[in-house]
Amino acid sequence: MIFFALAILMYFLPSIIGHNKHNAAGIFLVNFFLGWTIVGWVVALFWACTSGPRMPVMVVAGPARYCNGCGTLSAVGAHFCAACGRPV
């Protein structure tokens, strides 16, 4: 039973490594469908190790503006950026 659990863990190792990557769904699908081949497993592992992390999503509620110079979120009603001082 322990051998079976370790075999499943090794099979899905690329998916475990890539769970918080930008292409996590693609890594999982390659690992799930082609992982039984050595080449598919190595490709999924390589993809999981080289893929970039997910980009955070920022949700803005209300009328807010971004600075054109530095991209910082400015407060509502601000005329100048707090980070760089440029007009918003």
Secondary structure, 3 states (H helix, E strand, C coil): CHHHHHHHHHHCHHHHHCCCECCHHHHHHHHHHHCCCHHHHHHHHHHHHHCCECCCCCCCCCCCEECCCCCCEECCCCCECCCCCCEC
